[in-house]
Amino acid sequence: MASLAELNLDGLMKDAITDVFSTMLSLELQPAAVSAESKEQHVDRIVGSVGFAGSVKGNVYLHLTLALAKKAASTMMGIPAEELGDAETVDVVAELTNMVGGSFKSRLSDAGFSCKLSVPSVLRGQEFQISPPAIGDGRLQEQHYQSEAEAVRLVVIVKKDENEA
């Protein structure tokens, strides 16, 4: 088993998100530079979050523009985007986050870091910022993607659980 510092976190994240978006949404994600829009607090966006705990603990945050979240909901539910309500969009973002987080967790487990996933939660709005907890010797990794001109951001925080034997 590699140490947390040696873990190819970037590769695990990329594989998890690109596999889910390709399989579930038939969308190809292209790596993107950090853009003003992808980090902009004023853009209407939706963020799914899922936690994990075990030999390592942390969080996975999936940031989507509202337009991309609605497109994803339309694709997964087979309903035209204009007929979707907020509840359906939130449910789909929660499920996408659960799938990306589950894929990431599975890849962590394959690397020797066993853990379990929490129930996902979703935030939606503008003018909000998510501040990660102190991670000490843990790792925080952020990736930016584009899908059909819409920004996607994946943030993972992972650290060793000192309480695990």
Secondary structure as a PSIPRED ss2 file (coil, helix, strand):
# PSIPRED VFORMAT (PSIPRED V4.0)

   1 M C   1.000  0.000  0.000
   2 A C   1.000  0.000  0.000
   3 S C   1.000  0.000  0.000
   4 L C   1.000  0.000  0.000
   5 A C   1.000  0.000  0.000
   6 E C   1.000  0.000  0.000
   7 L C   1.000  0.000  0.000
   8 N C   1.000  0.000  0.000
   9 L H   0.000  1.000  0.000
  10 D H   0.000  1.000  0.000
  11 G H   0.000  1.000  0.000
  12 L H   0.000  1.000  0.000
  13 M H   0.000  1.000  0.000
  14 K H   0.000  1.000  0.000
  15 D H   0.000  1.000  0.000
  16 A H   0.000  1.000  0.000
  17 I H   0.000  1.000  0.000
  18 T H   0.000  1.000  0.000
  19 D H   0.000  1.000  0.000
  20 V H   0.000  1.000  0.000
  21 F H   0.000  1.000  0.000
  22 S H   0.000  1.000  0.000
  23 T H   0.000  1.000  0.000
  24 M H   0.000  1.000  0.000
  25 L H   0.000  1.000  0.000
  26 S C   1.000  0.000  0.000
  27 L C   1.000  0.000  0.000
  28 E C   1.000  0.000  0.000
  29 L C   1.000  0.000  0.000
  30 Q E   0.000  0.000  1.000
  31 P E   0.000  0.000  1.000
  32 A C   1.000  0.000  0.000
  33 A C   1.000  0.000  0.000
  34 V C   1.000  0.000  0.000
  35 S C   1.000  0.000  0.000
  36 A H   0.000  1.000  0.000
  37 E H   0.000  1.000  0.000
  38 S H   0.000  1.000  0.000
  39 K H   0.000  1.000  0.000
  40 E C   1.000  0.000  0.000
  41 Q C   1.000  0.000  0.000
  42 H C   1.000  0.000  0.000
  43 V C   1.000  0.000  0.000
  44 D C   1.000  0.000  0.000
  45 R E   0.000  0.000  1.000
  46 I E   0.000  0.000  1.000
  47 V E   0.000  0.000  1.000
  48 G E   0.000  0.000  1.000
  49 S E   0.000  0.000  1.000
  50 V E   0.000  0.000  1.000
  51 G E   0.000  0.000  1.000
  52 F E   0.000  0.000  1.000
  53 A E   0.000  0.000  1.000
  54 G E   0.000  0.000  1.000
  55 S C   1.000  0.000  0.000
  56 V E   0.000  0.000  1.000
  57 K E   0.000  0.000  1.000
  58 G E   0.000  0.000  1.000
  59 N E   0.000  0.000  1.000
  60 V E   0.000  0.000  1.000
  61 Y E   0.000  0.000  1.000
  62 L E   0.000  0.000  1.000
  63 H E   0.000  0.000  1.000
  64 L E   0.000  0.000  1.000
  65 T E   0.000  0.000  1.000
  66 L H   0.000  1.000  0.000
  67 A H   0.000  1.000  0.000
  68 L H   0.000  1.000  0.000
  69 A H   0.000  1.000  0.000
  70 K H   0.000  1.000  0.000
  71 K H   0.000  1.000  0.000
  72 A H   0.000  1.000  0.000
  73 A H   0.000  1.000  0.000
  74 S H   0.000  1.000  0.000
  75 T H   0.000  1.000  0.000
  76 M H   0.000  1.000  0.000
  77 M H   0.000  1.000  0.000
  78 G C   1.000  0.000  0.000
  79 I C   1.000  0.000  0.000
  80 P C   1.000  0.000  0.000
  81 A H   0.000  1.000  0.000
  82 E H   0.000  1.000  0.000
  83 E H   0.000  1.000  0.000
  84 L C   1.000  0.000  0.000
  85 G C   1.000  0.000  0.000
  86 D H   0.000  1.000  0.000
  87 A H   0.000  1.000  0.000
  88 E H   0.000  1.000  0.000
  89 T H   0.000  1.000  0.000
  90 V H   0.000  1.000  0.000
  91 D H   0.000  1.000  0.000
  92 V H   0.000  1.000  0.000
  93 V H   0.000  1.000  0.000
  94 A H   0.000  1.000  0.000
  95 E H   0.000  1.000  0.000
  96 L H   0.000  1.000  0.000
  97 T H   0.000  1.000  0.000
  98 N H   0.000  1.000  0.000
  99 M H   0.000  1.000  0.000
 100 V H   0.000  1.000  0.000
 101 G H   0.000  1.000  0.000
 102 G H   0.000  1.000  0.000
 103 S H   0.000  1.000  0.000
 104 F H   0.000  1.000  0.000
 105 K H   0.000  1.000  0.000
 106 S H   0.000  1.000  0.000
 107 R H   0.000  1.000  0.000
 108 L H   0.000  1.000  0.000
 109 S H   0.000  1.000  0.000
 110 D H   0.000  1.000  0.000
 111 A C   1.000  0.000  0.000
 112 G C   1.000  0.000  0.000
 113 F C   1.000  0.000  0.000
 114 S C   1.000  0.000  0.000
 115 C E   0.000  0.000  1.000
 116 K E   0.000  0.000  1.000
 117 L E   0.000  0.000  1.000
 118 S C   1.000  0.000  0.000
 119 V C   1.000  0.000  0.000
 120 P C   1.000  0.000  0.000
 121 S E   0.000  0.000  1.000
 122 V E   0.000  0.000  1.000
 123 L E   0.000  0.000  1.000
 124 R E   0.000  0.000  1.000
 125 G E   0.000  0.000  1.000
 126 Q C   1.000  0.000  0.000
 127 E C   1.000  0.000  0.000
 128 F C   1.000  0.000  0.000
 129 Q C   1.000  0.000  0.000
 130 I C   1.000  0.000  0.000
 131 S C   1.000  0.000  0.000
 132 P C   1.000  0.000  0.000
 133 P C   1.000  0.000  0.000
 134 A C   1.000  0.000  0.000
 135 I C   1.000  0.000  0.000
 136 G C   1.000  0.000  0.000
 137 D C   1.000  0.000  0.000
 138 G C   1.000  0.000  0.000
 139 R E   0.000  0.000  1.000
 140 L E   0.000  0.000  1.000
 141 Q E   0.000  0.000  1.000
 142 E E   0.000  0.000  1.000
 143 Q E   0.000  0.000  1.000
 144 H E   0.000  0.000  1.000
 145 Y E   0.000  0.000  1.000
 146 Q E   0.000  0.000  1.000
 147 S E   0.000  0.000  1.000
 148 E C   1.000  0.000  0.000
 149 A C   1.000  0.000  0.000
 150 E E   0.000  0.000  1.000
 151 A E   0.000  0.000  1.000
 152 V E   0.000  0.000  1.000
 153 R E   0.000  0.000  1.000
 154 L E   0.000  0.000  1.000
 155 V E   0.000  0.000  1.000
 156 V E   0.000  0.000  1.000
 157 I E   0.000  0.000  1.000
 158 V E   0.000  0.000  1.000
 159 K E   0.000  0.000  1.000
 160 K E   0.000  0.000  1.000
 161 D C   1.000  0.000  0.000
 162 E C   1.000  0.000  0.000
 163 N C   1.000  0.000  0.000
 164 E C   1.000  0.000  0.000
 165 A C   1.000  0.000  0.000
